[in-house]
Amino acid sequence: MVKKIVLFLLMRSFLGWLFPDRIFLLLLYQIRVGKRLNLRNPRRFTEKIQWLKLNWRDDIITRCSDKYQVRKFVEERIGPEILKELYGVYEKPEDIDLTKLPDAFVLKANHGCKQNIFCKKKSDLDWNHWNRSARLLKKYLKENLYPTTREWAYKNIVPRIVCEEYLAKNGETLYEYCFYCYDGVPRLVEINEYQAEQHRINMFDLDLNLLENKYGSPPLPQPVIRTPQFDRMLEYSTILSKGFPFVRVDLLYVNNRIYFGEMTFFPLAGLLKISPESFDYFLGAYLQLPVLPPVPEPSQPGQKRMNN
């Protein structure tokens, strides 16, 4: 109970802002993961994610975390063929003209996580339903992941509403292949299966051998069939992850076609207790942290800068 109260005060009140990022994450990691956070010699995957949140700062990460701006990044590296159709980008719900949208679509905040509204059939949207959706979108636009998890990549994203294609229009099974990529090399894949209201998940090596990571959701039935497009997804993940010490590239697969999902640099903010504990070290062993540039020495008082 005490931990829950402290967690609430840290994440949902102004008290969290009293702590610098490092102290905040030390406290939050202890509460959420139940371990002392080692930032001097991180070995766990979850520890290394906290290190990256504190030390790995590059504007490209903000661009790729933005669910709208990342489309241009994907188009530059691969092309537009794996992008979902874009119906509109809006600053506020009042800008959305439902009459100009197709019968099925997805609305989502470009700067959040799981902030989606799925419309399977526009004709079923009455005024009350749309009012509730609009209020929810307004709530999403006001939220930001940075204050609560210190995922700095989200801090400076301009909030927008993105309207995209609804992929499983006729109830098809949708698969999400989440490739864990280290220094541009996919190493593992987490496969999610979405069918009707059911979600199943497991993690595999690239030969689709089952790994020991445990989830709360039901597992996928074994053996997992290797889709004919799997090698192409590996290729796309390699291209998109080039230049990043770590990124999870999420690709969607439905009706024998690949679509880009998103790029995730800090999965679950690195604040999930991984089971078994050894798997946290297993994931972390692949992640080689970048070498930080040396901190410049302060100038001496009265010292003049020399022009070359």
Summary of the structure (lengths in Angstrom):
residues: 308
radius of gyration: 21.2
end to end distance: 62.6
largest distance: 73.1
contacts: 848
relative contact order: 0.15
helix: 37%
strand: 21%
